[in-house]
Amino acid sequence: MSTASDCPHRIGSRHDPHAQAREARRQPLLLHSMSVYRELFEVIFEHRTITTIVEIGVESGHGSAMYAELGASDVYCVEPEPSDELRAYACEHDALHLVEIPSPKALETIPPADLYIVDGDHNYAVVRRELDWILTHAPDAVIVLHDVLWPCARRDLYYEPLSIPPEERHPASADGPTVWQDELTPAGLVGLGAFRTAEHAGGERNGVMTAVEDALEQSDDRWHCELVPAVFGLGVLVRRTDISADKLLEALRPYGRSRLLAAMENNRIALYTRVLQLQYEAAAHAMDADRLAEEIARASSEKNNIATALDDAVARHSAEMESLRRKNNLLEQQIEELANRTIASRVRTLFRRGATRGS
Ligand SMILES: C[S@@+](CC[C@H](N)C(=O)[O-])C[C@H]1O[C@@H](n2cnc3c(N)ncnc32)[C@H](O)[C@@H]1O
């Protein structure tokens, strides 16, 4: 019987109950790198001889190193805007060759390969050109495409909109998609300046899956697509030319047909876009709180200014009252003295008159 103790480092045991949680928090919150599909690439490498790979859209380069580990001797990493980290990474690994030209133009500069990994500019115009080139020039290759499910399946995403003729691109926005509504929203999966998203989903010539369908429609009907419903969707295109192609498709089928994977992917995108919405609302509330704090600080400083002005006015009025009181006292004193002097003068006058009458 196989038990939990077969892989205790991943799922733990009664002596190490936190192993699975440790594993879970080691992962980024949003899985999106091709390296999560290692298990599927192992299946591809088992069934096909893969020595040369063209990887379109590389980002960090960790996926590229995985392909070399799996046995590829040459991995052409097509990335028009490589980071310093990727440059350093490519220098450290002999098998990696950095190609700083955008795809599909880059494809013409590289020898045909055994495996193409299409994960660059996720829109109909670019993916369609890439597929048309590969189907024509490398008909025996395996093609792996990322983002064949939500959100790019039926909605273009543009890293470099200006590289596409205007009539081949859709009006795009900095807002992003969410599974909680059909329209884009600033609370959705936004590119933060790295990419823009088509305002409308669906219709003709829109999205990665639509490009796959149209390219296969135009090609010979031996091409087959197995779609794995995990981590934004992985499409594997194989041309059924020999038994090895059938065996590869057969080995991929349990992943492609898994209702469990499909349910988990739907749950994952629902939860992740809910997290994005909550983050957006929290940031908006934090901004409201900052604004409120600023208003309170302004009102409090105004109140202090008014209190100071009031104290000054009270002090000024008290001083004036004191001065008036002093003047009043002085006047009362002067009046009293005047009255006394007047009475004394009258008394003296009366005495004088009395003395005159008596003589
Ligand atoms: C989703 S990321 C690739 C992730 C990578 N494959 C991984 O597994 O980690 C997309 C990358 O494609 C690059 N890109 C955009 N337009 C491209 C083009 N026309 N050709 C090649 N790469 C492109 C972007 O710069 C970005 O680094």
The ligand as an SDF file (V2000), in Angstrom:
LIG
                    3D

 27 29  0  0  0  0  0  0  0  0999 V2000
    4.6650   35.4120  -19.6720 C   0  0  0  0  0  0  0  0  0  0  0  0
    6.2880   35.9450  -19.9110 S   0  0  0  0  0  0  0  0  0  0  0  0
    7.1870   34.5020  -20.2190 C   0  0  0  0  0  0  0  0  0  0  0  0
    7.3720   33.6140  -19.0210 C   0  0  0  0  0  0  0  0  0  0  0  0
    8.3670   32.5050  -19.2380 C   0  0  0  0  0  0  0  0  0  0  0  0
    8.0880   31.7190  -20.4130 N   0  0  0  0  0  0  0  0  0  0  0  0
    8.4020   31.6000  -18.0040 C   0  0  0  0  0  0  0  0  0  0  0  0
    8.0540   30.4590  -18.0810 O   0  0  0  0  0  0  0  0  0  0  0  0
    8.7800   32.0940  -16.9350 O   0  0  0  0  0  0  0  0  0  0  0  0
    6.2220   36.7140  -21.4410 C   0  0  0  0  0  0  0  0  0  0  0  0
    7.5590   37.2500  -21.9190 C   0  0  0  0  0  0  0  0  0  0  0  0
    7.4900   37.4400  -23.3330 O   0  0  0  0  0  0  0  0  0  0  0  0
    8.2710   38.5430  -23.6800 C   0  0  0  0  0  0  0  0  0  0  0  0
    7.8160   39.0040  -25.0040 N   0  0  0  0  0  0  0  0  0  0  0  0
    6.8880   39.9270  -25.3070 C   0  0  0  0  0  0  0  0  0  0  0  0
    6.7800   40.0720  -26.6360 N   0  0  0  0  0  0  0  0  0  0  0  0
    7.6340   39.1960  -27.1970 C   0  0  0  0  0  0  0  0  0  0  0  0
    7.9740   38.8660  -28.5440 C   0  0  0  0  0  0  0  0  0  0  0  0
    7.3850   39.4670  -29.5860 N   0  0  0  0  0  0  0  0  0  0  0  0
    8.9080   37.9340  -28.7330 N   0  0  0  0  0  0  0  0  0  0  0  0
    9.5120   37.3040  -27.6840 C   0  0  0  0  0  0  0  0  0  0  0  0
    9.2220   37.5770  -26.4100 N   0  0  0  0  0  0  0  0  0  0  0  0
    8.2920   38.5030  -26.1540 C   0  0  0  0  0  0  0  0  0  0  0  0
    8.0460   39.5200  -22.5410 C   0  0  0  0  0  0  0  0  0  0  0  0
    9.1190   40.4440  -22.4440 O   0  0  0  0  0  0  0  0  0  0  0  0
    7.9610   38.5850  -21.3380 C   0  0  0  0  0  0  0  0  0  0  0  0
    9.2020   38.4640  -20.7040 O   0  0  0  0  0  0  0  0  0  0  0  0
  1  2  1  0
  2  3  1  0
  2 10  1  0
  3  4  1  0
  4  5  1  0
  5  6  1  0
  5  7  1  0
  7  8  2  0
  7  9  1  0
 10 11  1  0
 11 12  1  0
 11 26  1  0
 12 13  1  0
 13 14  1  0
 13 24  1  0
 14 15  1  0
 14 23  1  0
 15 16  2  0
 16 17  1  0
 17 18  1  0
 17 23  2  0
 18 19  1  0
 18 20  2  0
 20 21  1  0
 21 22  2  0
 22 23  1  0
 24 25  1  0
 24 26  1  0
 26 27  1  0
M  CHG  2   2   1   9  -1
M  END
$$$$
